[in-house]
Amino acid sequence: MSVKAVVAADVTERNRKANAVAFGVMVALIAIAPFVAYPFFIMQALCFALFACAFNLLIGYVNLLSLGHAMFLGLASYVCAHAAKVWGLEPVSAIAIGVLAAGALGFLTGALAIRSSGIYFAMITVAFSQMVYFFCVEAPFTHGEDGIQAVPQGRALGLFDLSNPWILYVFVAIVFLFGFLSIQRIVNSPFGEILKAIRENEPRVVSLGYRSMQYKLAAFTLSAALAGLAGATKAIVAQNASLTDVSFAMSGEVVLMTLVGGMGTFYGPVLGALIVVSMQNYLAQFGEWVTVIQGVVFVACVLAFRRGIVGELAARAKISL
Amino acid sequence: MTIFGHVISWPQLYGQLLIGLINGSFYALLSLGLAVIFGMLTIVNFAHGAFYMMGAFGAYFLLQLAGLNYWWALVLSPLIIGAVGALVERLFLKRLAGFDPLYSLLLTFGLALIFQGLFQNYFGASGMPYAIPKQLSGAYNLGFMFLPVYRGWVIVASMVVCFGTWLVIEKTKLGAYLRAGTENPTMVRAFGINVPRMVTLTYAFGVALAAFAGVLAAPINQVRPGMGADIIAVVFAVVVIGGMGSILGSILTGFVLGVVEGLTKVFYPEASNTVVFVIMAIVLLIRPAGLFGRTA
């Protein structure tokens, strides 16, 4: 083995260990959290963390900035709430239908949006999400300003009664970990390697014979479906679906979460989501100042802290998390 | 006549056509500002809606605090907000010049949150009325409809400013410097032109256009903190449809889409909020770079 290969193997080994430790810490924290904090708050934070991870799959590994990701979160949330309440489906099937809806929307909008990149792509996603927002305002099944209320939590797979808060917590934790590990699996797969190669140098990937458009579309659809998983689960947790989840502000918040935690890191979006959700929770009494503070954090991160918290820590320790 | 099950009357058609032209005036001014900024700085200014809102508030404050009327506001508010824009460029955007343009986009997004949050904090979500100046009140009788004078004025003022901007950029020496600076800033600098100052002034000018649109809008729509956020997504769609490469394209697309939106309100009201986005999807299918755009 050459020296270079030995060093590379060494780095991979270090990364593997660091990730194993980080994952262990995260699972332990999720297990302890409901005993020290309000479980409903943690469940909501986990949904947003999954949402941010899904968003990060695009910005972090394909360098596509979507500013309309709320459309996937919100649509899946509505569809899941509708399926559970009106069609009377059990929660796992309702969530699956929500995920399918978000994935389908992702495929359609993605097919049009990925023809452009950079700022164009960002503007197109804004426009599409606004369109979905107006659709949700007008469509009868979403009940406009009222939203869908009193969504039944039901029995998951007919066995586990989710109206029991402890069972619900375990359920949400499993959904989150499933989504989180799926994203890790996607990024570390050969498919993920090509995504990262597209991020670094798309023309070169094309010249090697890969159809970069299909890879980007697949990544966009996966990201949309995972964002949908977060939204659908959130509808079961909060027992409602509302316009907030499809709004432009929500699309901005997921960018903030990912930026604060660290774009292109596995654990950054999770930490970022926890920070942003806590910020909203504890600063709620200050009304619109929350928006101002979020804006200031945005500006500060972009100007001075582009790697985010986890990105900065990983860079200092020379590992990738 | 009856189309899509809706009974359509001529006065309603003219009325919506007029509203469409008015909205088109705002779309044109805003997308023109975005195009001018994009040309020189290659960034999308997500704070554009916030600057539009601040332009309207500028007019409101000038009247309330300094007693300066509409005509003063029409000049002063864009100048003041433009100066804020120049400050933003100098303090923030300049530092991000070497980085991925996505960071500048995120920066302007953050600034938009700050501006909007601040105004929402002090003024809530409700609107402040702003009176139509008395020289422009009343209406013309055009025979087939009444045209409120102020609405006619907005359309004319917007057209004059838009085409004036186009003339300056395409036909004057200053415009030639700008276009050259877009193509090759290093070379233009070698000729002794202060490119960084030109960049600052370009950004300030684009922002001033948004503020100008805001002052025009103040007497029509109320002065509200959320007015920028409401319009900006449509303006982005307009920019995508027109394509970023062309100044004239952004003006024309703005007016045309305003009218299309107005007509949709008559013929198929359910779709009036989404029609611009549907057109955007169709244009993206056929011409990904936009109707007037060069390939991105």
Boltz contact constraints between the chains, C-beta under 6 A:
constraints:
  - contact:
      token1: [A, 65]
      token2: [B, 102]
      max_distance: 6.0
  - contact:
      token1: [A, 112]
      token2: [B, 281]
      max_distance: 6.0
  - contact:
      token1: [A, 112]
      token2: [B, 284]
      max_distance: 6.0
  - contact:
      token1: [A, 115]
      token2: [B, 288]
      max_distance: 6.0
  - contact:
      token1: [A, 116]
      token2: [B, 296]
      max_distance: 6.0
  - contact:
      token1: [A, 119]
      token2: [B, 44]
      max_distance: 6.0
  - contact:
      token1: [A, 119]
      token2: [B, 101]
      max_distance: 6.0
  - contact:
      token1: [A, 119]
      token2: [B, 105]
      max_distance: 6.0
  - contact:
      token1: [A, 120]
      token2: [B, 296]
      max_distance: 6.0
  - contact:
      token1: [A, 123]
      token2: [B, 236]
      max_distance: 6.0
  - contact:
      token1: [A, 123]
      token2: [B, 240]
      max_distance: 6.0
  - contact:
      token1: [A, 124]
      token2: [B, 240]
      max_distance: 6.0
  - contact:
      token1: [A, 126]
      token2: [B, 233]
      max_distance: 6.0
  - contact:
      token1: [A, 126]
      token2: [B, 236]
      max_distance: 6.0
  - contact:
      token1: [A, 127]
      token2: [B, 233]
      max_distance: 6.0
  - contact:
      token1: [A, 127]
      token2: [B, 236]
      max_distance: 6.0
  - contact:
      token1: [A, 127]
      token2: [B, 237]
      max_distance: 6.0
  - contact:
      token1: [A, 127]
      token2: [B, 277]
      max_distance: 6.0
  - contact:
      token1: [A, 127]
      token2: [B, 280]
      max_distance: 6.0
  - contact:
      token1: [A, 130]
      token2: [B, 233]
      max_distance: 6.0
  - contact:
      token1: [A, 131]
      token2: [B, 274]
      max_distance: 6.0
  - contact:
      token1: [A, 131]
      token2: [B, 277]
      max_distance: 6.0
  - contact:
      token1: [A, 134]
      token2: [B, 273]
      max_distance: 6.0
  - contact:
      token1: [A, 134]
      token2: [B, 274]
      max_distance: 6.0
  - contact:
      token1: [A, 288]
      token2: [B, 117]
      max_distance: 6.0
  - contact:
      token1: [A, 288]
      token2: [B, 120]
      max_distance: 6.0
  - contact:
      token1: [A, 288]
      token2: [B, 121]
      max_distance: 6.0
  - contact:
      token1: [A, 291]
      token2: [B, 113]
      max_distance: 6.0
  - contact:
      token1: [A, 291]
      token2: [B, 117]
      max_distance: 6.0
  - contact:
      token1: [A, 292]
      token2: [B, 114]
      max_distance: 6.0
  - contact:
      token1: [A, 292]
      token2: [B, 117]
      max_distance: 6.0
  - contact:
      token1: [A, 292]
      token2: [B, 118]
      max_distance: 6.0
  - contact:
      token1: [A, 294]
      token2: [B, 113]
      max_distance: 6.0
  - contact:
      token1: [A, 295]
      token2: [B, 110]
      max_distance: 6.0
  - contact:
      token1: [A, 295]
      token2: [B, 113]
      max_distance: 6.0
  - contact:
      token1: [A, 295]
      token2: [B, 114]
      max_distance: 6.0
  - contact:
      token1: [A, 298]
      token2: [B, 110]
      max_distance: 6.0
  - contact:
      token1: [A, 299]
      token2: [B, 107]
      max_distance: 6.0
  - contact:
      token1: [A, 299]
      token2: [B, 110]
      max_distance: 6.0
  - contact:
      token1: [A, 302]
      token2: [B, 103]
      max_distance: 6.0
  - contact:
      token1: [A, 302]
      token2: [B, 106]
      max_distance: 6.0
  - contact:
      token1: [A, 302]
      token2: [B, 107]
      max_distance: 6.0
